[in-house]
Amino acid sequence: MSSKLKVIVNILLLAVLLVGCSAKADETSKEDKQAAVEPEAPIALQGAMDVEISEFLKAMGEYKEETHGNYSFYIGEIEDVPVVVSRTEVGMVNAAASTTLLIENYHPKAIINQGTAGGHDPDIHVFDTVIGTEVINIGSFRSEHLDEGKGMAPETWIHMSTDVRKDDGETEELTTLPSDPALVEAAKRASDEYEYGKVTEGVIGSADWWNREIDRIQWFHENFGTSAEEMEAFAVAQVAHVMNTPYLSLRTISNSEVTDDGIEDLEKAGQYGAEFTIDVVKEIAE
């Protein structure tokens, strides 16, 4: 091979190498750009009413409001942690619908369902906060047959489990739904920051029902171990469970029929619970 031909071959080989390097650099650059524009998955914070989410909006300062259906979502950051705040509205159907929209539109890495609750445990007082390690549907019962005129016997009602369809098409029967263990641990770590009462672990009861009969409340507590009751947590937990999204239940007691606190304060309980939730968010983000 002549020296001139060798030079030409070397030039061509160098050109091929340069083109390959350039293509690789462009590919890497595209991957870097794609990673740079993909936002971090947010932590979702839920409350049924304005009083349960107003502290989140204050903490965000600036946020974007979006609506899906009739449900409001507020997108922003709390101390550099991406969050989406969801006002679920009150009740089990609202909670299920808004949680489905939340997951489908924002793909949160965790959902914290929090807010106010009525106390069931006589050792848990107004402004105490319950980490709901489990939630149970206290509106799901069947009764045995009684003839006409025999009245009602709610103390004999039998609790029904909830059928949940799994990914493989099989159905599992669940009596309670657990909060994600890692999220529970984050809440426990944040408990030292709470200054308005004690933070305790317990079972949250959910139903479209407001119980004020003391015997009925005690029956729930004694038979199902309930610490508090509210109207959304089980529905949220069920949707989160079937859509494979980590879930945590937190409830701050606003009133109790089974203690002598003499306090019923929805606004302060909503504020205190949200402040505690923000501390939990910080623990999750670390």
N, C-alpha and C positions, 0 to 999 in steps of 0.2 A: 504494500500500500504506500502510495506517495505521501510525502509530508504534507502536501496541500490537502489531500483527501482526509488525512488524519485530523487536520485542523477543522475541516468541515464537520466530520463525525463528532468530534469533541464539542463543537459549538451546538450541534443538534442535541446531543445528550444533555448538555447544560441547560438548554432551553426547556427540554422535557422536565428536568428536575425542578427548574424554577416555576414552571406551570403547575406541577404537582404540589410544591410548597405553597404556592399562592392559593390553590384550591383548598388545601388543608387549612390555611390561615383564614380563608373566607368562611369555611365550614365552622371552625372554632369560634370565629367572630360572631356568626349567626347564633350559635349555641349560647354564647355569653350574653348576647343581646336579648335572646329569648328568656334566659334565666333572670335577666335584670328587669324585664317588664312583667314577669309573672309575680303577682303580689302574694305575700304570705297569707295562708288561710287564717281567717279571723276566729276569735273566740266569741261565741254568741251569748248574749246576756238577755234573758227574758223577764218580763214583768207584765202582769195582766192589766195594770192601770197606770195612769200618769204618776201617781204617788210612788209607784214601785220602780219607775225608770228615770225620774227627773234628775236624780243624783248622777246617773250615768251621763246624761246629756250635759250637765254642768261640767263634769270631769272631762268630757271630750272637747268642750269649747266650740270647735268648728266641726261640723258634720254634714253629711249629705242625707237628705230624707228621700226615701223611695216608698212607694206603695205597690203591693201586689194583692189583687182583690181589694178588700176593705181593710187590709192589715198594714200597719206602718213599720218601717225598718229604718234605722238610723246608722249610717256607716261612718266610721272615723277611727280615732285612736285614743287610748287612755294611757298616758305616760309611755308613748311610743309603741304600745301593743295594739295591733289591729283588732278592732271589735266591730260587731254588728249588734245593735240593740233592737230587740223585737218586742213590740207591745202586742201581746197575744190576744188581748181582750179576755173577759171573764168566762169561765166555763170550759167543760171538757171538749166540746165540739170545736169551739174557737181555738183552743190550745192545740188540738190535733191538726186543724187546717193551717194555722199560722206556722206551726213547726214544719209541716211538709213543705210549705212555700219557702221557709227559711233555708232548709237543707238543699232544696233543688236550685235555689238562686244564689246562695252564698257559700255553700260547701264548707261550713265551719269545722274546725278541728275539734271543737268541744262545745257543748251546750250547757250553760248554767241556768236552770230554771229556778228563780228565786222570787221572794216577795213576802207578804204577810200571811199569818195563819192564826187559827184559834187553837188554844192549848187543850190537850187531852190528859197530859201527865200532870198530876198535882205537884210534882217536884220541879216542873218547868214553868217559869214565870214570864210575865209580860216583859218584852225586850230581850229575853233569852233567844238565842238562835240555834236552830236544829239543823245539823248536817244530816240530810236524809239518806242514810245508807241504803234504805229500801223505800219503795213507795207501793201502796196497796190501794186498789179500787174499793172504797167502802160504800159504793152504790151498786155493787154487783152481787145480788142475793136472789135466792129462790125460796119460796115458802111451801110448806107441806099443806095438803088439803085440809080445809076446815069447812064444815057445813054452814049454810046461811044462818045467820043469827048467832054464830059462835064467836064473832068478833075477830080481832087481829092479835097475833102473838109474835111481834117483831123480835123478841128475845130468842125465838126458836128458828129464825131465818138462817139459812145455810149459805155461806159465802161461796160464790162461783169463781172458778179460775178463769183466766183469759187465754183463749186459743190464739197462738201466734204462728203464722206460717213461716218456715225457715227457708233458706236459699235452696235447699234440696227438694223443696215441695212438701216435706213432711211438716206436721203440725205439732207444736209443743204446748203443753198446758202450764201456765205460769200463775202462781198465786200472788207473788210480788215481783217487782222489777228492781234490780239493784242499780245504784249509782256506780259509775266507773271507779274502781279501787284507787287508781292513781290520782283522780280528781278529789276523792275523799281525803287522801293523804295531803294533798295541797291545801284543802280547806282546814285540816287539822293543824298544819304548820302555821296558817294565818290566824288561828284562834287566839294566840297571845296578844294580837293587836286589837282585839275587840274589847271595848271598855264600857259597854252599856248593860252588860249582864254576862251570863255564862254561855259558852258554846258547847253543845253536847251532841252526841250521835243519837239517832232515833229513826223511827218509822213514820213516814208521812202518809196520811190517809187522804184520798181524793174522791170527790163526788160532787155532782150538782145538787148540793144539799148543805144547808147551814144548820148545824146541830146546836141547840141551846138547852136541851133536856139533859140534866146532869146524869140521870141514870143511864141514858143512852150513850153519852160520852164515856162514862165509866165502863160500860159494856164493851165498847170498841177498844178501850185501853186494856182492859183485862183479857179480852179474847183474841185480840189481834196485835197487841203491843204498840198501838198508835201513840205517838208523842204529840201530834198536832194534826189538824185537818185544814184543807183548802180545796180549790176547785179546778186545778190544772195539771198538777205534777204527773199523775199517772198517765194521762193522755200524751203528754210530752215524752215521757219515758218510753211509752209503747212505740211511738213513731220513731224515736231515736234508735230504739232497739232493732226494729225491722230495717232501718236504713243505715245501720252500722256506724252510728255516730256516738262518740263518748258523751255521757250525760251525767250531770250532777244536780241534786236537789238541795236547795237551801231555803229555810223558812224562819222568819223572825216573828215571834209571838206578839200579836197586837191586842189580844183579848183572851180571857180564859174564864170559863164558868166554874172551874174546879179548884181555883185558888182564891185567896182573899186579897188579891192585889188591888182591887178597886180602880183599875186603870183600863181604859180602852182607847188606844191612840194609834189609829191607822197611819197617820202622817209620819209620826216619829219612827214607828216600826219600819215603815217603808224606807225612810232615810237611813236608819241604822243598818238594815239588812243590805241595802245597796252599797254602803260604805264598806261593809265586811266583804261583799262580793268583789269589790275592786281590789282589796288585799289578796283575795284568792286568785284573781286574774294575774297579779304580779307574781305569785308563787308558781302558777302554771307556766308563765312565760320564762322563768329563770332556768 
